[in-house]
Amino acid sequence: MSNTADSHEAGHGTPETGTTPPRSRRLRPARVLTVGVFALAGLLFITSFNTAKGTNIRTDSSLLKLSDLIHERSHKNGLLDESNATLRDGNEVLAKRTGGGSSKAEEARLGALEKNAGTQRLTGESVSVTLNDAPPDATAKLPGYPAPQPDYLVIHQQDLQAVVNALWQGGARGIKVMDQRLISTSAVRCVGNTLILQGRVYSPPYKITAIGNPDKLQKALADSAAIQNYMVYVNVYGLGWKVTEDGTVTLPGYSGTVDLHYAKPVE
């Protein structure tokens, strides 16, 4: 927005008459307002100074860093997930001992649903993909490319989603991101350069493991247009990319809540 002065500023529109009007002894409103503004600014400055003397932001232990709070909550969520998984296993053991009041057909149907939902362990041949940030001092390795911007050197949400989507496209029967099993309602989200998955926070490198036919999984990764774009940054700026076949592995069952959470209108 322009700061150009108004052409009708005070004094510019008054024609000269050749005589000098007598000087008024009263303060003009503009001067009163100016004095008031400076007085208020001085009061605010003194108040801020006195407040700052009593609180040292760098050393006050009551001011917990946001990052510390996030990691603390993430750790608690992990413990709750483990506790929930233990309780679920205990319930299953008790149900089998007591018969559970269900027929064998119902138990078989329930077992199939749990397997498809990802709440049961899954064993099979696997492929793992590891993504990592580039070195902070990275430079363009190939001619014709610009100097790297900060966004070029970190893993983004779209990169993780591209890998997960490609693995599903390749027929994966189950996928684990870091130490958590994905289910149909899982959301892979990044905030800054950290991954937030099902209430827990992770830092790179990020490892994604899928169970399925290794050849089909590898082909799906190679055919993904999003991953092909990511590979440009791997080759030019040094983003981390590693694909391995880990043989037979067992993915954990999803241990969190399966209830749907959604926004509700405030009454």
C-alpha positions as CSV (number, residue, x, y, z in Angstrom):
1,M,0.0,0.0,0.0
2,S,1.3,3.4,-1.0
3,N,2.3,5.9,1.8
4,T,1.9,8.9,-0.5
5,A,0.7,12.0,1.4
6,D,-2.8,13.3,0.9
7,S,-3.0,16.4,-1.4
8,H,-5.5,17.9,1.0
9,E,-3.1,17.9,4.0
10,A,-3.6,20.6,6.6
11,G,-2.2,24.0,5.5
12,H,-2.1,23.2,1.8
13,G,-5.6,24.3,1.1
14,T,-5.4,27.7,2.9
15,P,-4.7,30.7,0.6
16,E,-2.3,33.4,1.8
17,T,-3.9,36.8,2.6
18,G,-0.8,38.8,3.3
19,T,-1.6,39.1,7.0
20,T,-0.4,36.9,9.9
21,P,-3.2,35.7,12.2
22,P,-2.6,36.0,15.9
23,R,-1.1,32.9,17.6
24,S,-3.6,31.0,19.7
25,R,-2.6,30.0,23.3
26,R,-4.7,26.8,23.2
27,L,-3.1,23.5,22.2
28,R,-4.3,22.2,18.9
29,P,-6.1,18.8,19.0
30,A,-3.3,17.2,16.9
31,R,-0.7,18.3,19.5
32,V,-2.8,16.9,22.4
33,L,-3.2,13.6,20.5
34,T,0.6,13.4,19.9
35,V,1.4,14.0,23.5
36,G,-1.1,11.4,24.6
37,V,0.4,8.8,22.2
38,F,3.9,9.3,23.4
39,A,2.7,9.1,27.1
40,L,1.0,5.8,26.4
41,A,4.0,4.4,24.6
42,G,6.2,5.4,27.5
43,L,3.9,3.7,30.0
44,L,3.8,0.5,27.9
45,F,7.6,0.5,27.6
46,I,8.0,0.8,31.4
47,T,5.5,-1.9,32.1
48,S,7.2,-4.3,29.6
49,F,10.6,-3.6,31.1
50,N,9.4,-4.3,34.7
51,T,7.7,-7.5,33.5
52,A,10.7,-8.7,31.7
53,K,12.9,-8.2,34.8
54,G,10.7,-10.7,36.7
55,T,10.6,-13.4,33.9
56,N,13.5,-14.8,32.1
57,I,12.1,-16.5,29.0
58,R,15.3,-18.5,28.4
59,T,15.6,-19.8,32.0
60,D,12.0,-20.0,33.2
61,S,11.4,-23.8,33.7
62,S,7.6,-23.2,33.7
63,L,7.8,-22.4,30.0
64,L,8.0,-25.8,28.4
65,K,9.2,-25.9,24.8
66,L,6.5,-26.9,22.3
67,S,8.8,-29.6,20.9
68,D,9.3,-31.1,24.3
69,L,5.6,-31.2,24.9
70,I,5.0,-32.9,21.6
71,H,7.5,-35.6,22.3
72,E,6.1,-36.1,25.8
73,R,2.6,-36.6,24.4
74,S,3.9,-38.8,21.7
75,H,5.6,-41.0,24.3
76,K,2.4,-41.2,26.3
77,N,0.4,-42.2,23.3
78,G,2.9,-44.9,22.5
79,L,2.5,-46.3,26.1
80,L,-1.3,-46.2,25.8
81,D,-1.1,-48.0,22.5
82,E,1.0,-50.8,24.1
83,S,-1.4,-51.0,27.0
84,N,-4.4,-51.2,24.6
85,A,-2.7,-54.0,22.6
86,T,-2.1,-56.0,25.8
87,L,-5.7,-55.6,27.0
88,R,-6.9,-56.6,23.5
89,D,-4.7,-59.8,23.6
90,G,-6.0,-60.6,27.1
91,N,-9.6,-60.3,25.9
92,E,-8.9,-62.6,23.0
93,V,-7.4,-65.2,25.3
94,L,-10.3,-65.0,27.7
95,A,-12.8,-65.3,24.8
96,K,-11.1,-68.4,23.5
97,R,-11.0,-70.0,27.0
98,T,-14.7,-69.4,27.6
99,G,-15.9,-70.1,24.1
100,G,-16.9,-66.4,23.7
101,G,-20.5,-67.4,23.1
102,S,-19.8,-67.6,19.4
103,S,-19.9,-70.4,16.9
104,K,-16.8,-71.5,15.0
105,A,-18.2,-69.9,11.8
106,E,-18.6,-66.6,13.6
107,E,-15.1,-66.8,15.1
108,A,-13.7,-67.5,11.6
109,R,-15.6,-64.6,10.2
110,L,-14.4,-62.3,13.0
111,G,-10.8,-63.5,12.5
112,A,-11.0,-62.7,8.8
113,L,-12.3,-59.2,9.5
114,E,-9.6,-58.5,12.0
115,K,-7.0,-59.7,9.5
116,N,-8.3,-57.4,6.8
117,A,-8.6,-54.5,9.3
118,G,-4.9,-54.8,10.2
119,T,-5.4,-55.5,13.9
120,Q,-3.7,-58.9,13.6
121,R,0.0,-59.7,13.0
122,L,1.0,-60.4,9.4
123,T,3.9,-62.4,8.2
124,G,5.4,-62.7,4.7
125,E,8.0,-61.5,2.3
126,S,8.7,-57.8,2.5
127,V,10.2,-54.8,0.9
128,S,11.4,-51.7,2.9
129,V,11.9,-48.2,1.7
130,T,13.9,-45.7,3.7
131,L,13.7,-41.9,3.1
132,N,16.0,-39.3,4.6
133,D,16.7,-35.6,4.5
134,A,19.6,-34.3,2.4
135,P,22.7,-32.9,4.1
136,P,22.1,-29.3,5.2
137,D,25.1,-28.1,3.1
138,A,24.0,-30.0,0.0
139,T,24.6,-28.4,-3.4
140,A,23.3,-29.2,-6.9
141,K,25.2,-32.2,-8.1
142,L,24.2,-31.9,-11.8
143,P,24.6,-28.8,-14.1
144,G,21.6,-26.7,-15.0
145,Y,19.8,-27.1,-11.6
146,P,19.4,-24.1,-9.2
147,A,21.0,-23.9,-5.8
148,P,18.9,-25.8,-3.3
149,Q,16.2,-24.1,-1.3
150,P,15.4,-25.4,2.2
151,D,12.3,-27.2,1.0
152,Y,14.4,-29.2,-1.5
153,L,16.4,-30.9,1.3
154,V,13.7,-32.4,3.5
155,I,11.2,-35.2,3.3
156,H,7.7,-34.0,2.7
157,Q,4.3,-35.5,3.4
158,Q,3.8,-36.0,-0.3
159,D,7.0,-38.1,-0.5
160,L,5.8,-40.5,2.2
161,Q,2.3,-40.7,0.7
162,A,3.8,-41.5,-2.7
163,V,5.7,-44.5,-1.3
164,V,2.7,-45.8,0.7
165,N,0.3,-45.4,-2.3
166,A,2.8,-47.2,-4.6
167,L,3.1,-50.1,-2.3
168,W,-0.6,-50.5,-2.0
169,Q,-0.8,-50.3,-5.8
170,G,1.8,-53.0,-5.9
171,G,-0.5,-55.4,-4.0
172,A,0.9,-54.9,-0.5
173,R,-1.1,-57.0,2.1
174,G,0.1,-54.9,5.0
175,I,2.2,-51.8,5.5
176,K,4.2,-50.5,8.5
177,V,5.5,-47.0,8.8
178,M,8.2,-46.7,11.4
179,D,6.9,-49.0,14.1
180,Q,3.1,-48.6,13.4
181,R,0.8,-50.7,11.2
182,L,-1.4,-48.7,8.8
183,I,-5.1,-49.3,8.6
184,S,-7.8,-47.9,6.4
185,T,-8.2,-44.7,8.5
186,S,-4.5,-44.0,9.0
187,A,-3.3,-40.6,7.8
188,V,0.4,-40.0,7.0
189,R,0.9,-36.3,7.8
190,C,4.0,-34.1,8.2
191,V,4.4,-30.9,10.2
192,G,7.7,-29.2,9.3
193,N,10.2,-32.0,9.0
194,T,8.5,-34.4,11.5
195,L,6.0,-37.1,10.8
196,I,2.8,-37.3,12.9
197,L,1.2,-40.8,12.6
198,Q,-1.7,-41.9,14.8
199,G,-0.9,-39.5,17.6
200,R,2.9,-40.1,17.7
201,V,5.8,-38.1,16.3
202,Y,8.8,-39.3,14.3
203,S,11.9,-37.7,12.9
204,P,13.8,-38.9,9.7
205,P,15.0,-41.2,8.5
206,Y,11.6,-42.7,7.8
207,K,11.3,-46.5,7.1
208,I,8.2,-48.0,5.4
209,T,7.9,-51.8,5.3
210,A,5.4,-53.7,3.1
211,I,4.5,-57.3,2.9
212,G,3.7,-58.7,-0.5
213,N,5.3,-60.0,-3.7
214,P,8.7,-58.3,-3.7
215,D,8.9,-58.1,-7.5
216,K,5.5,-56.4,-7.8
217,L,6.2,-54.0,-5.0
218,Q,9.5,-53.0,-6.6
219,K,7.8,-52.5,-10.0
220,A,5.1,-50.3,-8.4
221,L,7.8,-48.1,-6.8
222,A,9.6,-47.8,-10.1
223,D,6.4,-47.0,-12.0
224,S,5.2,-44.3,-9.7
225,A,5.3,-40.8,-11.3
226,A,5.5,-39.1,-7.9
227,I,8.5,-41.2,-6.9
228,Q,10.1,-40.6,-10.2
229,N,9.9,-36.9,-9.4
230,Y,11.3,-37.5,-6.0
231,M,14.3,-39.4,-7.5
232,V,15.2,-36.2,-9.3
233,Y,15.9,-34.6,-5.9
234,V,17.7,-37.7,-4.8
235,N,20.1,-37.5,-7.8
236,V,20.5,-33.7,-7.7
237,Y,20.4,-32.7,-4.1
238,G,21.1,-35.9,-2.2
239,L,17.8,-36.8,-0.6
240,G,18.0,-40.2,1.0
241,W,16.4,-43.2,-0.8
242,K,17.0,-46.9,-0.1
243,V,15.0,-49.9,-1.1
244,T,15.8,-53.4,0.4
245,E,14.2,-56.8,0.3
246,D,14.2,-58.0,4.0
247,G,13.0,-61.5,3.4
248,T,10.2,-62.8,5.7
249,V,9.2,-60.4,8.4
250,T,6.2,-60.0,10.8
251,L,4.3,-56.8,10.9
252,P,2.6,-55.9,14.2
253,G,-1.1,-55.6,14.4
254,Y,-2.6,-52.1,14.8
255,S,-2.9,-51.4,18.5
256,G,-4.7,-48.1,18.6
257,T,-8.4,-47.4,18.7
258,V,-10.5,-48.2,15.7
259,D,-13.3,-45.8,16.6
260,L,-13.9,-43.0,14.1
261,H,-13.3,-39.5,15.4
262,Y,-15.0,-36.6,13.6
263,A,-16.0,-33.0,14.2
264,K,-19.4,-32.3,15.8
265,P,-21.4,-29.0,15.8
266,V,-21.4,-27.1,19.0
267,E,-24.9,-26.9,20.5
